[in-house]
Amino acid sequence: MAQFRLLDELAGRPFPTALPKPHDPHYAAHVLTDLRAPDDATGAAFRAFTQHPVGEALLQAVAGNSPYLAQAILKDPEFFRDLAESGLQTSLTSTLGEVEALGDEGSEADLMAALRIRRRRVAVLTAVADIAGVWPLTQITGALSNFADAAVAAAVRHLIANAVSTGRMTPEAARDHGFVVLAMGKLGGGELNYSSDIDLIVLWDQDKAGAG
């Protein structure tokens, strides 16, 4: 069987009985069938992952209790394969690194699309850690909050890069732009949950930035 670090992270726990039973087992079975069907590396990985009783029970618990998570995995099965192979923390670190590389180039639409993909991926991996009981609550909310921080930073980078490219800000001003975003509420405390919005205070030094 292929090596799955995610299964190693679950080792020693009373699985699969400790995992929640799928609310809709028929839908869960349908999702697993679709994931295992492709005749490619990803399909083979799902077939190998679900040969392990913990792997199958985990996917049933996720897909059978949350249509959103089920569709997120179906839309991006390669990500779940990478998550299963790399493990939770490595996957989170990699995804946050991708977000931190966004914002300097491309259009606003490109950035929004890229952030939506990473948001969906963070939701999947965090939910897996949560459902399986691998991470404590503080680590769950911390992961969601760290993604939000990185997403806001990417948006700020994009706004500043756009201001430079359109001539509304000089490159010199962009290096010391006086743009500050303060997180309030749950984000400020690093306590975001899955459905939280974010409350921000934006401060802008017009003279320092020199933007129109």
N, CA and C atoms as a LAMMPS dump frame, in Angstrom:
ITEM: TIMESTEP
0
ITEM: NUMBER OF ATOMS
636
ITEM: BOX BOUNDS ff ff ff
-5.0000000000000000e+02 5.0000000000000000e+02
-5.0000000000000000e+02 5.0000000000000000e+02
-5.0000000000000000e+02 5.0000000000000000e+02
ITEM: ATOMS id mol type element x y z
1 1 1 N 0.837 -1.19 0
2 1 2 C 0 0 0
3 1 3 C 0.879 1.25 0
4 2 1 N 0.433 2.291 -0.702
5 2 2 C 1.175 3.547 -0.74
6 2 3 C 1.32 4.11 0.663
7 3 1 N 2.36 4.94 0.818
8 3 2 C 2.616 5.565 2.107
9 3 3 C 1.794 6.845 2.235
10 4 1 N 1.005 6.911 3.3
11 4 2 C 0.18 8.087 3.55
12 4 3 C 0.515 8.629 4.932
13 5 1 N 1.156 9.794 4.952
14 5 2 C 1.53 10.394 6.233
15 5 3 C 0.295 10.743 7.063
16 6 1 N -0.803 11.074 6.395
17 6 2 C -2.021 11.39 7.132
18 6 3 C -2.458 10.205 7.985
19 7 1 N -2.356 8.995 7.455
20 7 2 C -2.714 7.81 8.239
21 7 3 C -1.757 7.622 9.407
22 8 1 N -0.489 7.969 9.205
23 8 2 C 0.469 7.899 10.306
24 8 3 C 0.082 8.869 11.417
25 9 1 N -0.421 10.059 11.028
26 9 2 C -0.829 11.05 12.026
27 9 3 C -2.043 10.587 12.832
28 10 1 N -2.826 9.705 12.238
29 10 2 C -3.998 9.189 12.926
30 10 3 C -3.697 7.93 13.735
31 11 1 N -2.502 7.397 13.585
32 11 2 C -2.159 6.133 14.238
33 11 3 C -2.237 6.273 15.759
34 12 1 N -2.667 5.202 16.407
35 12 2 C -2.753 5.187 17.863
36 12 3 C -4.065 5.689 18.412
37 13 1 N -4.919 6.216 17.538
38 13 2 C -6.234 6.67 17.991
39 13 3 C -7.262 5.56 17.757
40 14 1 N -8.348 5.577 18.487
41 14 2 C -9.338 4.491 18.378
42 14 3 C -10.187 4.603 17.123
43 15 1 N -9.522 4.592 15.98
44 15 2 C -10.226 4.676 14.706
45 15 3 C -10.469 3.266 14.185
46 16 1 N -11.438 3.065 13.328
47 16 2 C -12.364 4.066 12.785
48 16 3 C -13.609 4.32 13.639
49 17 1 N -13.767 3.61 14.746
50 17 2 C -14.997 3.735 15.526
51 17 3 C -15.179 5.119 16.128
52 18 1 N -14.063 5.852 16.363
53 18 2 C -14.172 7.172 16.977
54 18 3 C -14.629 8.233 15.986
55 19 1 N -14.558 7.956 14.699
56 19 2 C -14.979 8.927 13.705
57 19 3 C -16.501 8.988 13.639
58 20 1 N -17.049 10.168 13.365
59 20 2 C -18.512 10.273 13.26
60 20 3 C -19.035 9.461 12.086
61 21 1 N -20.167 8.812 12.275
62 21 2 C -20.798 8.08 11.193
63 21 3 C -21.36 9.064 10.169
64 22 1 N -21.331 8.707 8.891
65 22 2 C -21.878 9.627 7.876
66 22 3 C -23.383 9.796 8.046
67 23 1 N -23.811 11.04 8.032
68 23 2 C -25.251 11.32 8.101
69 23 3 C -25.966 10.787 6.86
70 24 1 N -25.265 10.863 5.73
71 24 2 C -25.832 10.375 4.468
72 24 3 C -24.86 9.354 3.886
73 25 1 N -24.94 8.098 4.322
74 25 2 C -23.974 7.096 3.86
75 25 3 C -24.053 6.831 2.356
76 26 1 N -25.243 6.983 1.764
77 26 2 C -25.375 6.759 0.328
78 26 3 C -24.617 7.823 -0.458
79 27 1 N -24.733 9.077 -0.009
80 27 2 C -23.995 10.148 -0.679
81 27 3 C -22.495 9.955 -0.478
82 28 1 N -22.091 9.571 0.734
83 28 2 C -20.679 9.322 0.997
84 28 3 C -20.143 8.222 0.091
85 29 1 N -20.909 7.152 -0.073
86 29 2 C -20.48 6.059 -0.941
87 29 3 C -20.353 6.525 -2.383
88 30 1 N -21.288 7.386 -2.815
89 30 2 C -21.238 7.943 -4.173
90 30 3 C -19.97 8.772 -4.364
91 31 1 N -19.634 9.588 -3.379
92 31 2 C -18.43 10.424 -3.467
93 31 3 C -17.185 9.552 -3.546
94 32 1 N -17.1 8.537 -2.691
95 32 2 C -15.926 7.666 -2.704
96 32 3 C -15.807 6.919 -4.029
97 33 1 N -16.928 6.509 -4.593
98 33 2 C -16.901 5.842 -5.896
99 33 3 C -16.337 6.762 -6.965
100 34 1 N -16.772 8.014 -6.962
101 34 2 C -16.278 8.985 -7.942
102 34 3 C -14.79 9.252 -7.755
103 35 1 N -14.327 9.293 -6.512
104 35 2 C -12.922 9.576 -6.258
105 35 3 C -12.024 8.417 -6.676
106 36 1 N -12.521 7.189 -6.524
107 36 2 C -11.71 6.015 -6.841
108 36 3 C -11.77 5.637 -8.313
109 37 1 N -12.701 6.226 -9.069
110 37 2 C -12.959 5.778 -10.433
111 37 3 C -11.872 6.116 -11.447
112 38 1 N -11.257 7.316 -11.414
113 38 2 C -10.332 7.678 -12.498
114 38 3 C -9.164 6.698 -12.626
115 39 1 N -8.817 6.424 -13.866
116 39 2 C -7.687 5.53 -14.143
117 39 3 C -6.421 6.364 -14.275
118 40 1 N -6.059 7.02 -13.182
119 40 2 C -4.85 7.839 -13.165
120 40 3 C -4.225 7.742 -11.779
121 41 1 N -3.17 8.528 -11.552
122 41 2 C -2.449 8.445 -10.282
123 41 3 C -3.319 8.855 -9.106
124 42 1 N -4.181 9.846 -9.322
125 42 2 C -5.044 10.302 -8.228
126 42 3 C -6.081 9.243 -7.885
127 43 1 N -6.713 8.657 -8.888
128 43 2 C -7.661 7.587 -8.63
129 43 3 C -7.014 6.412 -7.922
130 44 1 N -5.79 6.065 -8.342
131 44 2 C -5.069 4.966 -7.697
132 44 3 C -4.766 5.29 -6.244
133 45 1 N -4.435 6.556 -5.972
134 45 2 C -4.143 6.96 -4.59
135 45 3 C -5.39 6.841 -3.72
136 46 1 N -6.542 7.25 -4.251
137 46 2 C -7.78 7.117 -3.471
138 46 3 C -8.147 5.651 -3.252
139 47 1 N -7.906 4.813 -4.24
140 47 2 C -8.187 3.391 -4.05
141 47 3 C -7.289 2.809 -2.959
142 48 1 N -6.022 3.217 -2.965
143 48 2 C -5.107 2.726 -1.936
144 48 3 C -5.451 3.294 -0.564
145 49 1 N -5.809 4.57 -0.514
146 49 2 C -6.134 5.217 0.752
147 49 3 C -7.35 4.574 1.403
148 50 1 N -8.354 4.257 0.599
149 50 2 C -9.587 3.701 1.158
150 50 3 C -9.507 2.189 1.368
151 51 1 N -8.413 1.566 0.95
152 51 2 C -8.204 0.169 1.326
153 51 3 C -7.909 0.048 2.82
154 52 1 N -7.385 1.117 3.393
155 52 2 C -7.155 1.147 4.84
156 52 3 C -8.47 1.52 5.513
157 53 1 N -8.886 0.783 6.537
158 53 2 C -10.193 1.079 7.159
159 53 3 C -10.294 2.486 7.715
160 54 1 N -9.18 3.023 8.216
161 54 2 C -9.212 4.39 8.738
162 54 3 C -9.38 5.392 7.598
163 55 1 N -8.693 5.158 6.493
164 55 2 C -8.82 6.057 5.352
165 55 3 C -10.228 6.096 4.812
166 56 1 N -10.842 4.936 4.676
167 56 2 C -12.225 4.886 4.18
168 56 3 C -13.188 5.54 5.165
169 57 1 N -13.027 5.231 6.457
170 57 2 C -13.934 5.803 7.457
171 57 3 C -13.775 7.319 7.537
172 58 1 N -12.554 7.816 7.368
173 58 2 C -12.33 9.258 7.41
174 58 3 C -13.041 9.95 6.253
175 59 1 N -12.877 9.425 5.047
176 59 2 C -13.543 10.042 3.902
177 59 3 C -15.056 9.935 4.015
178 60 1 N -15.559 8.832 4.545
179 60 2 C -17.006 8.716 4.749
180 60 3 C -17.494 9.746 5.758
181 61 1 N -16.73 9.948 6.823
182 61 2 C -17.126 10.911 7.848
183 61 3 C -17.138 12.331 7.299
184 62 1 N -16.167 12.651 6.446
185 62 2 C -16.098 13.994 5.875
186 62 3 C -17.173 14.18 4.813
187 63 1 N -17.204 13.274 3.835
188 63 2 C -18.124 13.435 2.702
189 63 3 C -19.58 13.203 3.097
190 64 1 N -19.814 12.335 4.073
191 64 2 C -21.18 11.993 4.441
192 64 3 C -21.82 12.936 5.425
193 65 1 N -21.056 13.915 5.92
194 65 2 C -21.601 14.87 6.885
195 65 3 C -21.53 16.315 6.411
196 66 1 N -20.83 16.569 5.321
197 66 2 C -20.699 17.942 4.831
198 66 3 C -20.682 17.944 3.303
199 67 1 N -21.801 18.28 2.656
200 67 2 C -21.805 18.386 1.196
201 67 3 C -20.758 19.378 0.684
202 68 1 N -20.516 20.445 1.457
203 68 2 C -19.514 21.426 1.02
204 68 3 C -18.139 20.776 0.928
205 69 1 N -17.748 20.041 1.98
206 69 2 C -16.437 19.399 1.972
207 69 3 C -16.361 18.312 0.904
208 70 1 N -17.46 17.586 0.731
209 70 2 C -17.481 16.552 -0.303
210 70 3 C -17.227 17.163 -1.676
211 71 1 N -17.925 18.257 -1.984
212 71 2 C -17.741 18.906 -3.28
213 71 3 C -16.353 19.525 -3.405
214 72 1 N -15.821 20.021 -2.289
215 72 2 C -14.479 20.597 -2.316
216 72 3 C -13.443 19.54 -2.676
217 73 1 N -13.599 18.343 -2.145
218 73 2 C -12.66 17.26 -2.464
219 73 3 C -12.855 16.796 -3.904
220 74 1 N -14.11 16.687 -4.351
221 74 2 C -14.37 16.275 -5.724
222 74 3 C -13.83 17.286 -6.733
223 75 1 N -13.882 18.573 -6.401
224 75 2 C -13.377 19.606 -7.305
225 75 3 C -11.856 19.609 -7.387
226 76 1 N -11.209 19.153 -6.335
227 76 2 C -9.753 19.271 -6.236
228 76 3 C -9.173 17.987 -5.629
229 77 1 N -9.402 16.838 -6.272
230 77 2 C -8.955 15.586 -5.666
231 77 3 C -7.446 15.477 -5.537
232 78 1 N -6.718 16.16 -6.434
233 78 2 C -5.261 16.118 -6.34
234 78 3 C -4.774 16.714 -5.025
235 79 1 N -5.489 17.734 -4.535
236 79 2 C -5.073 18.33 -3.268
237 79 3 C -5.246 17.332 -2.131
238 80 1 N -6.382 16.63 -2.096
239 80 2 C -6.567 15.664 -1.008
240 80 3 C -5.545 14.54 -1.112
241 81 1 N -5.21 14.143 -2.323
242 81 2 C -4.16 13.128 -2.479
243 81 3 C -2.843 13.635 -1.876
244 82 1 N -2.49 14.871 -2.19
245 82 2 C -1.266 15.444 -1.63
246 82 3 C -1.364 15.555 -0.11
247 83 1 N -2.542 15.93 0.391
248 83 2 C -2.753 16.02 1.831
249 83 3 C -2.552 14.656 2.48
250 84 1 N -3.127 13.616 1.885
251 84 2 C -2.993 12.269 2.437
252 84 3 C -1.546 11.806 2.429
253 85 1 N -0.821 12.183 1.382
254 85 2 C 0.566 11.738 1.268
255 85 3 C 1.519 12.565 2.123
256 86 1 N 1.245 13.872 2.245
257 86 2 C 2.186 14.77 2.935
258 86 3 C 1.865 14.972 4.403
259 87 1 N 0.602 14.839 4.781
260 87 2 C 0.19 15.085 6.153
261 87 3 C -0.358 16.481 6.333
262 88 1 N -0.985 16.689 7.477
263 88 2 C -1.73 17.92 7.73
264 88 3 C -0.842 19.154 7.798
265 89 1 N 0.168 19.132 8.658
266 89 2 C 0.961 20.339 8.857
267 89 3 C 1.756 20.708 7.62
268 90 1 N 2.327 19.722 6.949
269 90 2 C 3.066 20.002 5.72
270 90 3 C 2.157 20.6 4.667
271 91 1 N 0.948 20.069 4.559
272 91 2 C -0.01 20.585 3.59
273 91 3 C -0.419 22.01 3.92
274 92 1 N -0.641 22.284 5.202
275 92 2 C -1.001 23.646 5.603
276 92 3 C 0.13 24.614 5.312
277 93 1 N 1.34 24.239 5.681
278 93 2 C 2.498 25.114 5.452
279 93 3 C 2.665 25.408 3.964
280 94 1 N 2.501 24.382 3.125
281 94 2 C 2.633 24.56 1.682
282 94 3 C 1.547 25.485 1.138
283 95 1 N 0.322 25.311 1.605
284 95 2 C -0.785 26.134 1.113
285 95 3 C -0.618 27.585 1.535
286 96 1 N -0.219 27.805 2.786
287 96 2 C 0.01 29.181 3.231
288 96 3 C 1.166 29.813 2.461
289 97 1 N 2.175 29.021 2.129
290 97 2 C 3.274 29.539 1.325
291 97 3 C 2.818 29.977 -0.054
292 98 1 N 1.885 29.234 -0.633
293 98 2 C 1.331 29.623 -1.929
294 98 3 C 0.585 30.949 -1.822
295 99 1 N -0.153 31.138 -0.748
296 99 2 C -0.887 32.395 -0.559
297 99 3 C 0.093 33.553 -0.389
298 100 1 N 1.162 33.31 0.341
299 100 2 C 2.146 34.374 0.577
300 100 3 C 2.866 34.776 -0.699
301 101 1 N 2.802 33.937 -1.738
302 101 2 C 3.433 34.271 -3.014
303 101 3 C 2.481 35.001 -3.958
304 102 1 N 1.236 35.164 -3.556
305 102 2 C 0.244 35.805 -4.405
306 102 3 C 0.233 37.314 -4.207
307 103 1 N -0.325 38.018 -5.2
308 103 2 C -0.648 39.428 -5.023
309 103 3 C 0.171 40.391 -5.837
310 104 1 N 1.408 40.042 -6.179
311 104 2 C 2.265 40.994 -6.877
312 104 3 C 1.97 41.067 -8.368
313 105 1 N 1.46 39.977 -8.929
314 105 2 C 1.23 39.925 -10.37
315 105 3 C -0.189 39.435 -10.643
316 106 1 N -0.646 39.674 -11.87
317 106 2 C -1.968 39.197 -12.272
318 106 3 C -3.062 40.187 -11.963
319 107 1 N -4.243 39.841 -12.434
320 107 2 C -5.398 40.713 -12.261
321 107 3 C -6.078 40.45 -10.926
322 108 1 N -7.019 41.333 -10.592
323 108 2 C -7.81 41.129 -9.377
324 108 3 C -8.602 39.823 -9.462
325 109 1 N -9.134 39.538 -10.655
326 109 2 C -9.888 38.297 -10.832
327 109 3 C -8.999 37.074 -10.615
328 110 1 N -7.777 37.143 -11.1
329 110 2 C -6.837 36.033 -10.901
330 110 3 C -6.562 35.816 -9.415
331 111 1 N -6.344 36.898 -8.707
332 111 2 C -6.064 36.798 -7.276
333 111 3 C -7.264 36.229 -6.53
334 112 1 N -8.456 36.722 -6.851
335 112 2 C -9.655 36.233 -6.172
336 112 3 C -9.848 34.733 -6.397
337 113 1 N -9.61 34.289 -7.634
338 113 2 C -9.76 32.869 -7.941
339 113 3 C -8.737 32.039 -7.173
340 114 1 N -7.492 32.523 -7.129
341 114 2 C -6.444 31.789 -6.424
342 114 3 C -6.724 31.716 -4.926
343 115 1 N -7.247 32.791 -4.357
344 115 2 C -7.562 32.79 -2.928
345 115 3 C -8.741 31.871 -2.623
346 116 1 N -9.725 31.829 -3.514
347 116 2 C -10.858 30.927 -3.292
348 116 3 C -10.402 29.467 -3.267
349 117 1 N -9.498 29.124 -4.164
350 117 2 C -8.974 27.752 -4.192
351 117 3 C -8.257 27.431 -2.891
352 118 1 N -7.385 28.348 -2.442
353 118 2 C -6.631 28.078 -1.207
354 118 3 C -7.541 28.089 0.013
355 119 1 N -8.549 28.926 -0.001
356 119 2 C -9.502 28.93 1.116
357 119 3 C -10.213 27.583 1.21
358 120 1 N -10.604 27.057 0.064
359 120 2 C -11.269 25.754 0.039
360 120 3 C -10.324 24.661 0.547
361 121 1 N -9.071 24.735 0.151
362 121 2 C -8.106 23.728 0.578
363 121 3 C -7.852 23.797 2.078
364 122 1 N -7.728 24.997 2.601
365 122 2 C -7.525 25.139 4.047
366 122 3 C -8.742 24.631 4.8
367 123 1 N -9.938 24.869 4.274
368 123 2 C -11.15 24.366 4.917
369 123 3 C -11.143 22.851 4.965
370 124 1 N -10.72 22.204 3.873
371 124 2 C -10.69 20.742 3.833
372 124 3 C -9.696 20.188 4.833
373 125 1 N -8.467 20.678 4.789
374 125 2 C -7.445 20.084 5.667
375 125 3 C -7.728 20.384 7.135
376 126 1 N -8.271 21.565 7.422
377 126 2 C -8.598 21.896 8.803
378 126 3 C -9.76 21.047 9.297
379 127 1 N -10.754 20.847 8.441
380 127 2 C -11.888 20.011 8.822
381 127 3 C -11.458 18.569 9.058
382 128 1 N -10.552 18.064 8.245
383 128 2 C -10.039 16.704 8.449
384 128 3 C -9.363 16.598 9.812
385 129 1 N -8.511 17.58 10.126
386 129 2 C -7.84 17.576 11.428
387 129 3 C -8.837 17.69 12.567
388 130 1 N -9.892 18.458 12.344
389 130 2 C -10.918 18.674 13.369
390 130 3 C -11.762 17.416 13.563
391 131 1 N -12.274 16.871 12.48
392 131 2 C -13.134 15.693 12.556
393 131 3 C -12.382 14.501 13.145
394 132 1 N -11.119 14.377 12.775
395 132 2 C -10.32 13.255 13.265
396 132 3 C -9.773 13.488 14.668
397 133 1 N -9.912 14.692 15.18
398 133 2 C -9.428 14.994 16.52
399 133 3 C -7.925 15.04 16.64
400 134 1 N -7.249 15.352 15.538
401 134 2 C -5.788 15.382 15.536
402 134 3 C -5.257 16.693 16.107
403 135 1 N -5.934 17.799 15.788
404 135 2 C -5.503 19.106 16.271
405 135 3 C -6.436 19.591 17.373
406 136 1 N -5.886 20.28 18.376
407 136 2 C -6.751 20.912 19.379
408 136 3 C -7.441 22.138 18.789
409 137 1 N -8.42 22.663 19.532
410 137 2 C -9.201 23.795 19.037
411 137 3 C -8.327 24.988 18.696
412 138 1 N -7.331 25.272 19.526
413 138 2 C -6.48 26.434 19.257
414 138 3 C -5.716 26.292 17.948
415 139 1 N -5.346 25.071 17.586
416 139 2 C -4.646 24.866 16.323
417 139 3 C -5.599 24.976 15.139
418 140 1 N -6.841 24.54 15.34
419 140 2 C -7.853 24.674 14.29
420 140 3 C -8.115 26.146 13.994
421 141 1 N -8.432 26.912 15.02
422 141 2 C -8.721 28.332 14.813
423 141 3 C -7.474 29.088 14.363
424 142 1 N -6.309 28.635 14.813
425 142 2 C -5.062 29.266 14.389
426 142 3 C -4.808 29.078 12.903
427 143 1 N -5.084 27.879 12.387
428 143 2 C -4.893 27.624 10.959
429 143 3 C -5.814 28.5 10.124
430 144 1 N -7.084 28.585 10.522
431 144 2 C -8.036 29.421 9.788
432 144 3 C -7.644 30.891 9.862
433 145 1 N -7.162 31.326 11.016
434 145 2 C -6.759 32.722 11.188
435 145 3 C -5.488 33.028 10.397
436 146 1 N -4.545 32.09 10.361
437 146 2 C -3.312 32.306 9.607
438 146 3 C -3.598 32.425 8.114
439 147 1 N -4.558 31.629 7.64
440 147 2 C -4.928 31.782 6.23
441 147 3 C -5.531 33.161 5.969
442 148 1 N -6.421 33.608 6.85
443 148 2 C -7.04 34.918 6.665
444 148 3 C -5.982 36.021 6.67
445 149 1 N -5.024 35.935 7.582
446 149 2 C -3.931 36.914 7.614
447 149 3 C -3.19 36.94 6.278
448 150 1 N -2.85 35.746 5.792
449 150 2 C -2.094 35.661 4.544
450 150 3 C -2.909 36.171 3.364
451 151 1 N -4.224 35.909 3.365
452 151 2 C -5.084 36.368 2.277
453 151 3 C -5.198 37.889 2.27
454 152 1 N -5.355 38.486 3.441
455 152 2 C -5.419 39.947 3.523
456 152 3 C -4.097 40.561 3.054
457 153 1 N -2.983 39.977 3.464
458 153 2 C -1.678 40.486 3.042
459 153 3 C -1.526 40.404 1.523
460 154 1 N -2.018 39.312 0.92
461 154 2 C -1.943 39.178 -0.532
462 154 3 C -2.784 40.257 -1.211
463 155 1 N -3.957 40.545 -0.649
464 155 2 C -4.81 41.593 -1.216
465 155 3 C -4.145 42.963 -1.137
466 156 1 N -3.481 43.231 -0.017
467 156 2 C -2.772 44.513 0.128
468 156 3 C -1.632 44.605 -0.88
469 157 1 N -0.88 43.52 -1.044
470 157 2 C 0.206 43.535 -2.022
471 157 3 C -0.328 43.818 -3.427
472 158 1 N -1.471 43.205 -3.735
473 158 2 C -2.049 43.431 -5.054
474 158 3 C -2.463 44.887 -5.233
475 159 1 N -3.1 45.478 -4.223
476 159 2 C -3.531 46.87 -4.322
477 159 3 C -2.35 47.806 -4.522
478 160 1 N -1.283 47.562 -3.803
479 160 2 C -0.104 48.427 -3.919
480 160 3 C 0.564 48.239 -5.275
481 161 1 N 0.697 46.981 -5.726
482 161 2 C 1.297 46.725 -7.038
483 161 3 C 0.458 47.37 -8.137
484 162 1 N -0.861 47.314 -8.01
485 162 2 C -1.734 47.93 -8.998
486 162 3 C -1.591 49.442 -8.997
487 163 1 N -1.461 50.017 -7.801
488 163 2 C -1.28 51.473 -7.718
489 163 3 C 0.009 51.911 -8.403
490 164 1 N 1.049 51.101 -8.283
491 164 2 C 2.316 51.422 -8.953
492 164 3 C 2.171 51.275 -10.464
493 165 1 N 1.559 50.163 -10.907
494 165 2 C 1.465 49.899 -12.344
495 165 3 C 0.584 50.905 -13.071
496 166 1 N -0.364 51.514 -12.359
497 166 2 C -1.25 52.509 -12.977
498 166 3 C -0.767 53.936 -12.744
499 167 1 N 0.375 54.091 -12.132
500 167 2 C 0.957 55.405 -11.942
501 167 3 C 0.393 56.2 -10.789
502 168 1 N -0.421 55.583 -9.928
503 168 2 C -1 56.286 -8.794
504 168 3 C -0.075 56.276 -7.574
505 169 1 N 0.999 55.499 -7.661
506 169 2 C 1.977 55.436 -6.585
507 169 3 C 3.349 55.189 -7.205
508 170 1 N 4.346 55.869 -6.705
509 170 2 C 5.691 55.646 -7.218
510 170 3 C 6.282 54.386 -6.582
511 171 1 N 7.234 53.746 -7.245
512 171 2 C 7.886 52.585 -6.647
513 171 3 C 8.524 52.908 -5.297
514 172 1 N 9.033 54.122 -5.169
515 172 2 C 9.649 54.511 -3.901
516 172 3 C 8.606 54.576 -2.794
517 173 1 N 7.459 55.161 -3.113
518 173 2 C 6.397 55.25 -2.114
519 173 3 C 5.853 53.87 -1.756
520 174 1 N 5.863 52.963 -2.722
521 174 2 C 5.342 51.627 -2.468
522 174 3 C 6.174 50.874 -1.436
523 175 1 N 7.439 51.222 -1.337
524 175 2 C 8.297 50.536 -0.359
525 175 3 C 8.049 51.029 1.06
526 176 1 N 7.43 52.203 1.191
527 176 2 C 7.136 52.753 2.523
528 176 3 C 5.777 53.438 2.433
529 177 1 N 4.734 52.619 2.237
530 177 2 C 3.453 53.128 1.777
531 177 3 C 2.531 53.629 2.871
532 178 1 N 2.785 53.317 4.106
533 178 2 C 1.93 53.809 5.177
534 178 3 C 0.548 53.193 5.218
535 179 1 N 0.396 52.012 4.631
536 179 2 C -0.885 51.304 4.589
537 179 3 C -0.878 50.252 5.692
538 180 1 N -1.827 50.351 6.62
539 180 2 C -1.871 49.445 7.766
540 180 3 C -3.252 48.828 7.874
541 181 1 N -3.305 47.512 8.048
542 181 2 C -4.572 46.807 8.245
543 181 3 C -4.525 46.147 9.621
544 182 1 N -5.467 46.522 10.47
545 182 2 C -5.548 45.96 11.823
546 182 3 C -6.718 44.987 11.886
547 183 1 N -6.442 43.797 12.402
548 183 2 C -7.485 42.788 12.557
549 183 3 C -8.151 42.96 13.919
550 184 1 N -9.468 42.958 13.904
551 184 2 C -10.238 43.068 15.133
552 184 3 C -10.956 41.739 15.402
553 185 1 N -11.66 41.67 16.488
554 185 2 C -12.526 40.526 16.774
555 185 3 C -11.798 39.2 16.779
556 186 1 N -12.441 38.192 16.175
557 186 2 C -11.892 36.841 16.22
558 186 3 C -10.591 36.709 15.448
559 187 1 N -10.457 37.425 14.351
560 187 2 C -9.192 37.363 13.629
561 187 3 C -8.078 37.984 14.45
562 188 1 N -8.361 39.109 15.091
563 188 2 C -7.352 39.743 15.933
564 188 3 C -6.881 38.839 17.054
565 189 1 N -7.778 37.994 17.538
566 189 2 C -7.413 37.064 18.603
567 189 3 C -6.968 35.715 18.1
568 190 1 N -6.902 35.531 16.773
569 190 2 C -6.516 34.248 16.211
570 190 3 C -7.524 33.157 16.499
571 191 1 N -8.816 33.513 16.492
572 191 2 C -9.868 32.585 16.902
573 191 3 C -10.952 32.405 15.843
574 192 1 N -10.597 32.529 14.578
575 192 2 C -11.605 32.369 13.532
576 192 3 C -12.155 30.947 13.523
577 193 1 N -13.451 30.827 13.243
578 193 2 C -14.026 29.514 12.985
579 193 3 C -14.367 29.418 11.501
580 194 1 N -15.034 28.335 11.115
581 194 2 C -15.254 28.086 9.684
582 194 3 C -16.147 29.125 9.027
583 195 1 N -17.071 29.709 9.753
584 195 2 C -18.034 30.634 9.152
585 195 3 C -17.792 32.088 9.539
586 196 1 N -16.675 32.368 10.193
587 196 2 C -16.411 33.735 10.646
588 196 3 C -16.169 34.674 9.472
589 197 1 N -16.669 35.908 9.613
590 197 2 C -16.183 36.957 8.732
591 197 3 C -14.985 37.593 9.439
592 198 1 N -14.398 38.591 8.811
593 198 2 C -13.258 39.245 9.447
594 198 3 C -13.549 40.738 9.548
595 199 1 N -13.202 41.297 10.685
596 199 2 C -13.392 42.723 10.947
597 199 3 C -12.034 43.406 10.884
598 200 1 N -11.925 44.386 9.996
599 200 2 C -10.647 45.044 9.757
600 200 3 C -10.779 46.555 9.926
601 201 1 N -9.704 47.166 10.411
602 201 2 C -9.559 48.625 10.392
603 201 3 C -8.395 48.935 9.462
604 202 1 N -8.648 49.767 8.466
605 202 2 C -7.624 50.101 7.48
606 202 3 C -7.182 51.541 7.696
607 203 1 N -5.903 51.727 7.871
608 203 2 C -5.313 53.052 8.062
609 203 3 C -4.423 53.364 6.861
610 204 1 N -4.548 54.587 6.359
611 204 2 C -3.848 54.97 5.147
612 204 3 C -3.248 56.344 5.316
613 205 1 N -1.917 56.426 5.201
614 205 2 C -1.201 57.699 5.312
615 205 3 C -1.06 58.29 3.923
616 206 1 N -1.951 59.2 3.581
617 206 2 C -1.997 59.753 2.234
618 206 3 C -0.695 60.477 1.878
619 207 1 N -0.185 61.246 2.793
620 207 2 C 1.034 62.013 2.508
621 207 3 C 2.234 61.089 2.317
622 208 1 N 2.32 60.084 3.17
623 208 2 C 3.46 59.178 3.107
624 208 3 C 3.436 58.334 1.85
625 209 1 N 2.254 57.877 1.475
626 209 2 C 2.158 57.002 0.308
627 209 3 C 2.286 57.754 -1.011
628 210 1 N 1.771 58.97 -1.031
629 210 2 C 1.854 59.757 -2.235
630 210 3 C 1.011 59.218 -3.379
631 211 1 N -0.113 58.558 -3.029
632 211 2 C -0.971 57.982 -4.065
633 211 3 C -2.204 58.843 -4.267
634 212 1 N -2.713 58.836 -5.483
635 212 2 C -3.902 59.577 -5.791
636 212 3 C -5.149 58.715 -5.75
